[in-house]
Amino acid sequence: MAEKIRCSHILVEKYSTASEILERLKKGENFANLAAAYSIDSSRKRGGDLGTFGRGVMVKDFEKAAFALQKGEVSGIVKTQFGYHIIKRTE
């Protein structure tokens, strides 16, 4: 089990927006470009990159989804108190 992982994410306020972005990702659009265009999080300036983090750093639902991903894999839509996330594990 990985002690630390590196992820990027796209955070939006509405489920419908997250769903549209997820469909665009499935069609091959670039994750970092979509993060820069749509994410409401400050990580948008880095293409959604959150850097490396271990367990206990992120909110529970985000952490659970992020640690379940394999490198290069993109999550479905993950709801937290901040909004709707799409997570990509990068390392």
N, C-alpha and C positions, 0 to 999 in steps of 0.2 A: 504494500500500500504506500502510495506516494506521501511523503511528509510535506512537501511543498510543490505547488503547481503554478503555472503561469497561464492566465486567461485574459481574454478581451471580452467586452460585452457591449451591447447596445441596449440602452435604457430609454423607454418611452412611457408616456402617461396612459395611453389607451391600448386595450387589447387588440382592437382592430388595426391599429398602426403596426403593432408587433407582428400580427398575422400577415400583413402585406409585406413587411420586411423579410419575414421568414420565407415566404414564397419566392421573393426575389433572390434570396440566398440559395434556395434549392435550384433555381434556374442558372446559378453560376455567377451571380454578381459578387463583387469584392466586398468582404466583410468590413475592412477598414474604411473603405469609401462610404459604405452605408452608415457606419458608426459616426463618421465625421459629419454626414449630412443630417442624420435624424436623432442621434442620442442626445438626451437632455443632461447627461452627466459630463463633468469636466474632462473625463478621459477621452471624449470625442476628439480632442486636439491631438491625441496619440493614436487615433484609429480605434479607440475603445480599449487600448491596452491598460490593464490593471496592475501589471507587474507580477511578481512572484509573491505568493502568500501561503500560509499554512492554515491548518484547521483552527477554528475559534476566532478568526479575524473578520470574516464576512457574516452577514445574517444567515440564520440556519437554512432556510430554503435555498438560498443562493449557493451556499457552501455544499449542500447535499447534491445539487445538480452539477456543480462544477467538478467535484471530486469523482462523480460517476462517469464523466466523459473520458474518452481516450484522446490522445494527442491528435489534433487536427479536426476533431469531431465538434459539431455544433449542436447545442441543446434545442429543445422545443422552447415554448414560452414559459418563463418562470416568474410567478407573481410574488412580490415582496411588498413591504410597506412603502417602498420607494417608487414602485410602478411595475412595469413588465420588462423583463430582461430576456435577451437572447445571448447566450454565453458560448464562446469558442475557446476550447482549451488549446493553447499554443505550445506549451512545454509540459 
